[in-house]
């Protein structure tokens, strides 16, 4: 009989990127992906991760993008609260700013270190 592997939750990688990670859920994934399409034109490679299972959190995927990108933006407070315990205290981690897609794009630019 095969031994069962531990279930670690799932995060759907909607877009691979190396500068900034946008953490979304099913309600915010389209907004994150739309911002990512604008950011790539600005030279900012943005990972878009959609959390599809909350308990437990997929810590392997989360850790990979924590180490790969310069910072993470949570698309809402639920994501912020669920993910914060799994990130290092030194990881730049912000909540999505108020103001829609333009504010999100500005926050990602600032986090990546690119102003234009």
N, CA and C atoms as an extended XYZ file, in Angstrom:
348
Properties=species:S:1:pos:R:3:atomname:S:1:resname:S:1:resid:I:1 pbc="F F F"
N         0.840       -1.182        0.000 N   UNK     1
C         0.000        0.000        0.000 CA  UNK     1
C         0.884        1.245        0.000 C   UNK     1
N         0.528        2.232       -0.813 N   UNK     2
C         1.299        3.461       -0.888 CA  UNK     2
C         1.042        4.342        0.321 C   UNK     2
N         2.094        4.964        0.780 N   UNK     3
C         1.969        5.887        1.898 CA  UNK     3
C         1.389        7.203        1.395 C   UNK     3
N         0.449        7.769        2.110 N   UNK     4
C        -0.165        9.036        1.717 CA  UNK     4
C         0.825       10.181        1.926 C   UNK     4
N         0.855       11.091        0.972 N   UNK     5
C         1.683       12.283        1.101 CA  UNK     5
C         0.890       13.366        1.829 C   UNK     5
N         1.558       14.188        2.621 N   UNK     6
C         0.832       15.243        3.317 CA  UNK     6
C         0.291       16.270        2.319 C   UNK     6
N        -0.936       16.694        2.522 N   UNK     7
C        -1.541       17.700        1.666 CA  UNK     7
C        -1.082       19.069        2.129 C   UNK     7
N        -0.574       19.877        1.202 N   UNK     8
C        -0.054       21.189        1.566 CA  UNK     8
C        -0.843       22.332        0.977 C   UNK     8
N        -2.098       22.114        0.607 N   UNK     9
C        -2.875       23.200        0.035 CA  UNK     9
C        -2.464       23.441       -1.398 C   UNK     9
N        -3.140       24.368       -2.027 N   UNK    10
C        -2.806       24.657       -3.418 CA  UNK    10
C        -2.775       26.151       -3.672 C   UNK    10
N        -1.808       26.531       -4.465 N   UNK    11
C        -1.711       27.881       -4.997 CA  UNK    11
C        -1.556       27.728       -6.495 C   UNK    11
N        -2.455       28.326       -7.242 N   UNK    12
C        -2.409       28.283       -8.699 CA  UNK    12
C        -1.530       29.431       -9.197 C   UNK    12
N        -0.468       29.088       -9.901 N   UNK    13
C         0.428       30.112      -10.444 CA  UNK    13
C        -0.191       30.605      -11.747 C   UNK    13
N        -0.814       31.781      -11.686 N   UNK    14
C        -1.483       32.351      -12.862 CA  UNK    14
C        -0.491       33.025      -13.790 C   UNK    14
N         0.603       33.514      -13.219 N   UNK    15
C         1.639       34.170      -14.009 CA  UNK    15
C         2.953       34.041      -13.247 C   UNK    15
N         4.004       33.608      -13.939 N   UNK    16
C         5.321       33.509      -13.307 CA  UNK    16
C         6.025       34.848      -13.439 C   UNK    16
N         6.711       35.264      -12.394 N   UNK    17
C         7.435       36.520      -12.417 CA  UNK    17
C         8.569       36.498      -11.417 C   UNK    17
N         9.478       37.475      -11.535 N   UNK    18
C        10.657       37.483      -10.676 CA  UNK    18
C        10.846       38.780       -9.888 C   UNK    18
N        10.025       39.799      -10.134 N   UNK    19
C        10.215       41.069       -9.428 CA  UNK    19
C         9.295       41.219       -8.219 C   UNK    19
N         8.002       41.039       -8.420 N   UNK    20
C         7.003       41.233       -7.363 CA  UNK    20
C         5.970       40.113       -7.453 C   UNK    20
N         5.447       39.693       -6.304 N   UNK    21
C         4.391       38.689       -6.263 CA  UNK    21
C         3.083       39.332       -5.820 C   UNK    21
N         2.017       39.071       -6.568 N   UNK    22
C         0.672       39.488       -6.179 CA  UNK    22
C        -0.073       38.240       -5.725 C   UNK    22
N        -0.505       38.224       -4.465 N   UNK    23
C        -1.242       37.091       -3.904 CA  UNK    23
C        -2.728       37.388       -3.977 C   UNK    23
N        -3.459       36.559       -4.698 N   UNK    24
C        -4.879       36.789       -4.926 CA  UNK    24
C        -5.701       35.590       -4.484 C   UNK    24
N        -7.017       35.778       -4.472 N   UNK    25
C        -7.963       34.684       -4.311 CA  UNK    25
C        -8.876       34.728       -5.534 C   UNK    25
N        -9.916       33.907       -5.553 N   UNK    26
C       -10.763       33.853       -6.753 CA  UNK    26
C       -11.436       35.185       -7.048 C   UNK    26
N       -11.687       36.009       -6.034 N   UNK    27
C       -12.359       37.284       -6.231 CA  UNK    27
C       -11.431       38.386       -6.733 C   UNK    27
N       -10.140       38.249       -6.511 N   UNK    28
C        -9.198       39.315       -6.872 CA  UNK    28
C        -8.185       38.913       -7.933 C   UNK    28
N        -8.250       37.672       -8.397 N   UNK    29
C        -7.253       37.175       -9.347 CA  UNK    29
C        -7.266       37.944      -10.666 C   UNK    29
N        -8.436       38.287      -11.172 N   UNK    30
C        -8.501       39.007      -12.453 CA  UNK    30
C        -7.892       40.400      -12.349 C   UNK    30
N        -8.137       41.102      -11.246 N   UNK    31
C        -7.532       42.417      -11.041 CA  UNK    31
C        -6.010       42.298      -10.964 C   UNK    31
N        -5.516       41.302      -10.241 N   UNK    32
C        -4.072       41.089      -10.133 CA  UNK    32
C        -3.463       40.778      -11.493 C   UNK    32
N        -4.136       39.946      -12.268 N   UNK    33
C        -3.634       39.584      -13.584 CA  UNK    33
C        -3.654       40.789      -14.532 C   UNK    33
N        -4.684       41.618      -14.445 N   UNK    34
C        -4.757       42.832      -15.271 CA  UNK    34
C        -3.613       43.788      -14.928 C   UNK    34
N        -3.324       43.945      -13.653 N   UNK    35
C        -2.201       44.801      -13.238 CA  UNK    35
C        -0.888       44.209      -13.725 C   UNK    35
N        -0.761       42.902      -13.681 N   UNK    36
C         0.451       42.234      -14.142 CA  UNK    36
C         0.711       42.499      -15.622 C   UNK    36
N        -0.351       42.516      -16.412 N   UNK    37
C        -0.198       42.782      -17.852 CA  UNK    37
C         0.315       44.196      -18.111 C   UNK    37
N        -0.097       45.147      -17.306 N   UNK    38
C         0.396       46.522      -17.439 CA  UNK    38
C         1.845       46.608      -16.960 C   UNK    38
N         2.142       45.968      -15.852 N   UNK    39
C         3.480       46.030      -15.273 CA  UNK    39
C         4.545       45.431      -16.173 C   UNK    39
N         4.226       44.369      -16.896 N   UNK    40
C         5.220       43.754      -17.773 CA  UNK    40
C         5.652       44.727      -18.868 C   UNK    40
N         4.745       45.578      -19.319 N   UNK    41
C         5.092       46.596      -20.319 CA  UNK    41
C         6.063       47.615      -19.719 C   UNK    41
N         5.977       47.815      -18.413 N   UNK    42
C         6.866       48.741      -17.702 CA  UNK    42
C         8.190       48.082      -17.312 C   UNK    42
N         8.365       46.815      -17.673 N   UNK    43
C         9.604       46.113      -17.356 CA  UNK    43
C         9.612       45.450      -16.000 C   UNK    43
N         8.441       45.264      -15.403 N   UNK    44
C         8.348       44.634      -14.093 CA  UNK    44
C         7.690       43.276      -14.253 C   UNK    44
N         8.435       42.234      -13.923 N   UNK    45
C         7.961       40.865      -14.030 CA  UNK    45
C         7.191       40.504      -12.759 C   UNK    45
N         5.904       40.271      -12.895 N   UNK    46
C         5.038       40.079      -11.740 CA  UNK    46
C         4.467       38.667      -11.698 C   UNK    46
N         4.684       37.989      -10.586 N   UNK    47
C         4.054       36.691      -10.362 CA  UNK    47
C         2.655       36.934       -9.816 C   UNK    47
N         1.686       36.211      -10.342 N   UNK    48
C         0.317       36.264       -9.824 CA  UNK    48
C        -0.019       34.874       -9.302 C   UNK    48
N        -0.244       34.784       -7.994 N   UNK    49
C        -0.559       33.515       -7.358 CA  UNK    49
C        -1.983       33.573       -6.826 C   UNK    49
N        -2.798       32.593       -7.212 N   UNK    50
C        -4.169       32.512       -6.733 CA  UNK    50
C        -4.258       31.396       -5.692 C   UNK    50
N        -4.581       31.768       -4.476 N   UNK    51
C        -4.722       30.781       -3.405 CA  UNK    51
C        -6.063       30.087       -3.583 C   UNK    51
N        -6.028       28.784       -3.778 N   UNK    52
C        -7.256       28.031       -4.004 CA  UNK    52
C        -7.637       27.161       -2.809 C   UNK    52
N        -6.742       27.021       -1.864 N   UNK    53
C        -7.028       26.251       -0.643 CA  UNK    53
C        -6.368       26.981        0.530 C   UNK    53
N        -7.175       27.293        1.542 N   UNK    54
C        -6.696       28.089        2.670 CA  UNK    54
C        -6.140       27.262        3.822 C   UNK    54
N        -6.598       26.048        3.963 N   UNK    55
C        -6.197       25.269        5.124 CA  UNK    55
C        -5.850       23.854        4.705 C   UNK    55
N        -4.586       23.545        4.625 N   UNK    56
C        -3.425       24.379        4.939 CA  UNK    56
C        -2.989       25.205        3.725 C   UNK    56
N        -2.160       26.203        3.983 N   UNK    57
C        -1.593       27.045        2.927 CA  UNK    57
C        -0.466       26.267        2.235 C   UNK    57
N        -0.342       26.434        0.937 N   UNK    58
C         0.736       25.814        0.154 CA  UNK    58
C         2.032       26.574        0.451 C   UNK    58
N         2.736       26.122        1.471 N   UNK    59
C         3.927       26.835        1.921 CA  UNK    59
C         5.114       26.671        0.976 C   UNK    59
N         5.166       25.589        0.214 N   UNK    60
C         6.287       25.409       -0.732 CA  UNK    60
C         6.253       26.467       -1.826 C   UNK    60
N         5.090       26.645       -2.446 N   UNK    61
C         4.979       27.647       -3.511 CA  UNK    61
C         5.169       29.043       -2.941 C   UNK    61
N         4.558       29.315       -1.814 N   UNK    62
C         4.685       30.618       -1.172 CA  UNK    62
C         6.143       30.926       -0.848 C   UNK    62
N         6.852       29.971       -0.295 N   UNK    63
C         8.261       30.154        0.056 CA  UNK    63
C         9.125       30.399       -1.179 C   UNK    63
N         8.835       29.671       -2.256 N   UNK    64
C         9.599       29.859       -3.490 CA  UNK    64
C         9.484       31.307       -3.970 C   UNK    64
N         8.282       31.846       -4.023 N   UNK    65
C         8.100       33.212       -4.503 CA  UNK    65
C         8.556       34.250       -3.484 C   UNK    65
N         8.524       33.920       -2.219 N   UNK    66
C         9.071       34.809       -1.193 CA  UNK    66
C        10.571       34.988       -1.421 C   UNK    66
N        11.260       33.908       -1.774 N   UNK    67
C        12.695       33.957       -1.992 CA  UNK    67
C        13.063       34.505       -3.362 C   UNK    67
N        12.186       34.345       -4.346 N   UNK    68
C        12.482       34.711       -5.725 CA  UNK    68
C        12.212       36.180       -6.031 C   UNK    68
N        11.142       36.732       -5.450 N   UNK    69
C        10.755       38.103       -5.777 CA  UNK    69
C        11.175       39.071       -4.678 C   UNK    69
N        11.083       40.357       -4.988 N   UNK    70
C        11.521       41.387       -4.050 CA  UNK    70
C        10.492       41.714       -2.981 C   UNK    70
N         9.265       41.262       -3.182 N   UNK    71
C         8.224       41.512       -2.195 CA  UNK    71
C         6.898       40.937       -2.638 C   UNK    71
N         5.941       40.952       -1.707 N   UNK    72
C         4.632       40.352       -1.938 CA  UNK    72
C         3.554       41.366       -1.582 C   UNK    72
N         2.535       41.437       -2.436 N   UNK    73
C         1.375       42.280       -2.158 CA  UNK    73
C         0.157       41.375       -2.032 C   UNK    73
N        -0.520       41.441       -0.893 N   UNK    74
C        -1.759       40.688       -0.674 CA  UNK    74
C        -2.913       41.501       -1.238 C   UNK    74
N        -3.757       40.852       -2.010 N   UNK    75
C        -4.842       41.562       -2.680 CA  UNK    75
C        -6.010       41.921       -1.754 C   UNK    75
N        -6.086       41.320       -0.566 N   UNK    76
C        -7.119       41.717        0.399 CA  UNK    76
C        -6.680       41.327        1.816 C   UNK    76
N        -7.458       41.748        2.799 N   UNK    77
C        -7.094       41.514        4.199 CA  UNK    77
C        -7.145       40.036        4.587 C   UNK    77
N        -8.036       39.263        3.979 N   UNK    78
C        -8.116       37.831        4.276 CA  UNK    78
C        -6.810       37.140        3.906 C   UNK    78
N        -6.289       37.475        2.736 N   UNK    79
C        -5.008       36.901        2.297 CA  UNK    79
C        -3.897       37.357        3.231 C   UNK    79
N        -3.880       38.642        3.556 N   UNK    80
C        -2.871       39.199        4.465 CA  UNK    80
C        -2.822       38.404        5.768 C   UNK    80
N        -3.976       38.216        6.397 N   UNK    81
C        -4.038       37.520        7.683 CA  UNK    81
C        -3.641       36.048        7.560 C   UNK    81
N        -4.038       35.392        6.474 N   UNK    82
C        -3.757       33.964        6.309 CA  UNK    82
C        -2.288       33.680        6.020 C   UNK    82
N        -1.626       34.577        5.308 N   UNK    83
C        -0.265       34.320        4.822 CA  UNK    83
C         0.812       34.880        5.737 C   UNK    83
N         0.531       35.955        6.425 N   UNK    84
C         1.538       36.631        7.261 CA  UNK    84
C         2.316       35.674        8.166 C   UNK    84
N         1.681       34.716        8.834 N   UNK    85
C         2.442       33.837        9.737 CA  UNK    85
C         3.479       32.956        9.033 C   UNK    85
N         3.346       32.783        7.739 N   UNK    86
C         4.247       31.888        7.008 CA  UNK    86
C         5.431       32.609        6.361 C   UNK    86
N         5.441       33.930        6.428 N   UNK    87
C         6.520       34.699        5.805 CA  UNK    87
C         7.533       35.155        6.843 C   UNK    87
N         8.770       35.298        6.409 N   UNK    88
C         9.815       35.821        7.287 CA  UNK    88
C         9.504       37.279        7.614 C   UNK    88
N         9.864       37.695        8.806 N   UNK    89
C         9.606       39.079        9.225 CA  UNK    89
C        10.299       40.087        8.307 C   UNK    89
N        11.383       39.684        7.671 N   UNK    90
C        12.139       40.587        6.801 CA  UNK    90
C        11.560       40.680        5.385 C   UNK    90
N        10.572       39.856        5.047 N   UNK    91
C         9.990       39.875        3.708 CA  UNK    91
C         9.113       41.108        3.533 C   UNK    91
N         9.377       41.926        2.512 N   UNK    92
C         8.470       43.047        2.231 CA  UNK    92
C         7.085       42.496        1.871 C   UNK    92
N         6.086       42.831        2.670 N   UNK    93
C         4.739       42.290        2.510 CA  UNK    93
C         3.746       43.398        2.781 C   UNK    93
N         2.960       43.749        1.772 N   UNK    94
C         2.010       44.854        1.886 CA  UNK    94
C         0.605       44.397        1.546 C   UNK    94
N        -0.364       45.148        2.061 N   UNK    95
C        -1.748       44.978        1.637 CA  UNK    95
C        -1.951       45.797        0.363 C   UNK    95
N        -2.876       45.348       -0.479 N   UNK    96
C        -3.190       46.119       -1.682 CA  UNK    96
C        -3.686       47.496       -1.266 C   UNK    96
N        -3.124       48.540       -1.854 N   UNK    97
C        -3.561       49.887       -1.488 CA  UNK    97
C        -4.957       50.182       -2.027 C   UNK    97
N        -5.642       51.108       -1.381 N   UNK    98
C        -6.942       51.575       -1.872 CA  UNK    98
C        -6.724       52.295       -3.197 C   UNK    98
N        -7.690       52.211       -4.086 N   UNK    99
C        -7.581       52.974       -5.322 CA  UNK    99
C        -7.585       52.153       -6.592 C   UNK    99
N        -7.831       50.856       -6.499 N   UNK   100
C        -7.974       50.046       -7.696 CA  UNK   100
C        -6.668       49.683       -8.375 C   UNK   100
N        -6.772       49.426       -9.668 N   UNK   101
C        -5.641       48.901      -10.433 CA  UNK   101
C        -4.459       49.874      -10.469 C   UNK   101
N        -4.731       51.168      -10.632 N   UNK   102
C        -3.635       52.139      -10.704 CA  UNK   102
C        -2.820       52.183       -9.409 C   UNK   102
N        -3.501       52.118       -8.275 N   UNK   103
C        -2.796       52.116       -6.986 CA  UNK   103
C        -2.000       50.827       -6.817 C   UNK   103
N        -2.544       49.726       -7.289 N   UNK   104
C        -1.836       48.445       -7.222 CA  UNK   104
C        -0.578       48.479       -8.082 C   UNK   104
N        -0.693       49.037       -9.270 N   UNK   105
C         0.457       49.160      -10.172 CA  UNK   105
C         1.537       50.037       -9.540 C   UNK   105
N         1.130       51.150       -8.940 N   UNK   106
C         2.089       52.043       -8.277 CA  UNK   106
C         2.796       51.345       -7.123 C   UNK   106
N         2.064       50.557       -6.340 N   UNK   107
C         2.665       49.825       -5.220 CA  UNK   107
C         3.664       48.791       -5.718 C   UNK   107
N         3.325       48.087       -6.794 N   UNK   108
C         4.247       47.089       -7.357 CA  UNK   108
C         5.495       47.749       -7.918 C   UNK   108
N         5.331       48.885       -8.555 N   UNK   109
C         6.505       49.627       -9.060 CA  UNK   109
C         7.415       50.029       -7.915 C   UNK   109
N         6.826       50.554       -6.855 N   UNK   110
C         7.610       50.984       -5.704 CA  UNK   110
C         8.344       49.791       -5.080 C   UNK   110
N         7.646       48.677       -4.941 N   UNK   111
C         8.242       47.489       -4.328 CA  UNK   111
C         9.388       46.943       -5.189 C   UNK   111
N         9.250       47.030       -6.510 N   UNK   112
C        10.280       46.494       -7.400 CA  UNK   112
C        11.500       47.415       -7.476 C   UNK   112
N        11.330       48.659       -7.023 N   UNK   113
C        12.421       49.620       -7.109 CA  UNK   113
C        12.456       50.388       -8.420 C   UNK   113
N        11.476       50.136       -9.282 N   UNK   114
C        11.398       50.845      -10.571 CA  UNK   114
C        10.287       51.876      -10.499 C   UNK   114
N        10.609       53.108      -10.791 N   UNK   115
C         9.626       54.178      -10.672 CA  UNK   115
C         8.854       54.405      -11.963 C   UNK   115
N         9.398       54.014      -13.099 N   UNK   116
C         8.730       54.275      -14.371 CA  UNK   116
C         7.995       53.070      -14.859 C   UNK   116
